[in-house]
């Protein structure tokens, strides 16, 4: 049997294989961020499709931290019943799930939240509207919000949580020298810029206890001048590992333009896959914390090589599982044809139209066949 289908564990959480569904904005929650039957149905489909670990979409921990339309929320106790239904449905269908906790910070949507977005510092030339620089009190409140959200996820029955510190979200902004130009203990060298992510990690751990898996999604590069360096990424990752994080999902990119986003286009050759693998290799040399690698994974053979060479412990995917939620079961059954996803990012168009996420390209192909 392939190592990809061996069982493993993350802080006691038993997983049947090494495939992870990376957090994906589905646009299927209510306007207030509550879980819906259609979102639960999507999670059930993934569980039935054989995904070893399902990570929910980025659930915002404060209303001011909301990023997108119909985004999942976990900012108050009213969210718990719907989240409980989601976790239970996943478990009833053989799946395991962790809830991703997020705060958009600089990139929060003021029209949705009705509040001025927070930012580590005011950076000219990026914002399209006003931003408010975080005070020390704001920072403490956000740390407490992450901890409270983690406790809600635990209460709802999730198997763990993942802290979102990637893709230009708030904790990623603190780590990035592009967004963080503070002069206090949260700015300057990487030891200071990683401080908020470390304090959130510590607060979450205190909230949920030592035996509850706490993961983090971490930016490795930003595709812009003046952005995060490889050296700083590795140092931040090592600091988080030393602080007791249970696994690190390595990603990258910023929501500035198509050329800086993590969801790169046209992944049509094996050489284009796993585009954060060098960053994973660099972090692996410094720590033995379990690594989850996302970014352009399309082929079983590439995934098997990455795990076999100890570049990563888990292979994470988003877009391929939008088109083929049963991809993992297909591979397990012996059909090792690469994922059908063509990496055109058309799956995000229906979300913006209020229809929820699905593969628009597949829909169009079926229409042509008729």
ABEGO torsion letter per residue (X at the ends): XBAAABBBBBGGBBBABABBBBBBBAGABBAAGBBBAAAAAAAAAAAAAGBABBBBBBBBABAAABABBGBBBAABAAAAAAAAAAAAAAAAAGBBBBBBBBBAEAABBAAAAGBBBBBABBBBGABABBBBBBBAAAAAAAAAAAAAAAAAAAAAGBAEBBBBABGGBAAAAAABAAABABABAABEBAAAAAAAAAAAAAAAAAAAEAABBBBBBBBABAGBBGBBBAAAAAAAAAAAAAAGBABBBBBBEBBABAAABABBBGBABAAABGAAAAAAAAAAAABABBBBBBGGBABAAAAAAAAAAGABABBBBAAAAAABAAAAAAAAAGBABBBABAGAGAAAAAAAAGAEBBBAAAAAAAAAAX
